Amino acid sequence: MTAAAEPPQGQLRRELGLRDLVLLNIAAVVGVRWLAAAAHSGSGAFLLQLLAAGFFFVPSALAVAGLSRRFPGEGGLYLWTRETFGEFHGFLCAWFYLISNIVFFPTVLLFGVSLSSYVFGPAAVAAFSRPAVAIPLTFAALWLAFLTNLIGLNISKWFTNLGGASTYAVAVILFGLGLRLALRDGMPAPVHLLPSISFESLNLWSQIAFSFIGLELGAILGGEIRNPTRTIPQAAWISAGASVAFYIGGAWALLAILPAQAISPLAGLAQAGQAAGARLHLGWLTAPFAFLISAGILGQVGAYVTGISRLPYAIGLDRHLPAAFARLHPRFGTPYVSLLAQLAAATVFLLAMQAGETLGAAYQTLVDMSTLTGFLPFLYIFGSAFRCGHRFAGVSGFTISLAAVVLSLSPPEEIRSLWTFEAKLIGGCLVLTVLGWLIYRQGSAARRAQAA
């Protein structure tokens, strides 16, 4: 198997260097939501984090580094899968990656709006919990992330850089506060490094593995990275080490400040900043700490907007989507049709969530499905790595991804009907697969007609 030639890049501009890509990776991988969720489960999460890092995250770094050297160019995971498994499989890999992330935008921004209320005090916390306030703010953040990307990476990369730096600043501050309190008062609860052996702990491990997803995102921008065959592997390893340190150090710091049962999976970081500030007589700390968390979340969304908008562009170059998706803005040189189409889809999802109980329940099913669809592209990524000679990365990453797919089918406790839940989840995934196949077939037919 020979390396693929880099596809034509049109007027795409190589705006990203090593620093930009490292910060983009950090913004994409590290998530304050997952940090609080891991700490909420107790100190047994440390071992689960190490296992997920060793058997999923390190293989991810190996796969991204190896495949980006072999197949440089815009499209990343789409390009890798296309060259190793064929054009339809490349399309399907990118299709599921797109679906899972379009659902991700509104949910993570609502989470960020909730945390940002701590910047403005207790009255704002109550006000921001009302849809009349939270939804317009979420729309504003969503549109800001897309419109800055529309202008170009030379502008949007600074939002992502700020997000990556802010997220890591949160971890450094949190670790300092936790260390100070642990030395002064001791840990709030005994540390048990071995998690309880249960189905719940296995399910938690799949969630922790999911928190390490993101290294593949920067490689999608291969046509906009300076010296990508060298920069992407370097950035993957630097940001991999930084991300592991973030998760393990951050989870320990949370447990040094609050007992596990007192940590909210949603607002745990803001709670910890507030609690540490009160115990150390640093009441002023809550607002800037919440601001850094909010900036990190906005940067994370901006990173994913940047990455996934390039997938329809790369597919459009191959004519499996309408040719409009391969168009670049005449002034900014960005794939504006792809960006606007995904902005419209994310806006519809956000509206659907607030449109009543029936649509709200349907939206929740889509959110559950996003975990399932989020791991499916990694079966292709690690399969591609295996076929290209990266045996450990391929086998280890594929096994963990497959286990996570199976575990994502387990229903939450509040589900009344197991069969209804499974039918919706599996049926929805099949519907998305068929829909993707129909879109691919239509695009391929149009390409053949144009060639004739």
Secondary structure, DSSP 8 states (H G I E B T S, - for coil): ---------TT----B-HHHHHHHHHHHH--HHHHHHHHHT-TTHHHHHHHHIIIIIHHHHHHHHHHHHHS-SBTTHHHHHHHHH-HHHHHHHHHHHHHHHHHHHHHHHHHHHHHHGGGS-HHHHHHHTSHHHHHHHHHHHHHHHHHHHHH-HHHHHHHHHHHHHHHHHHHHHHHHHHHHHHHHH--SS----S---SHHHHHHHHHHHHHTTTHHHHHTBGGGBSSHHHHHHHHHHHHHHHHHHHHHHHHHHHHHHS-GGG--TTTHHHHHHHHHHHHTT-GGGHHHHHHHHHHHHHHHHHHHHHHHTHHHHHHHHTTSS-GGGG---TTT-S-HHHHHHHHHHHHHHHHHHTS-HHHHHHHHHHHHHHHHHHHHHHHHHHHHHHHTT-HHHHHHHHHHHHHHHHHTTS--TT-S-HHHHHHHHHHHHHHHHHHHHHHHHHHHHHHHHHH-
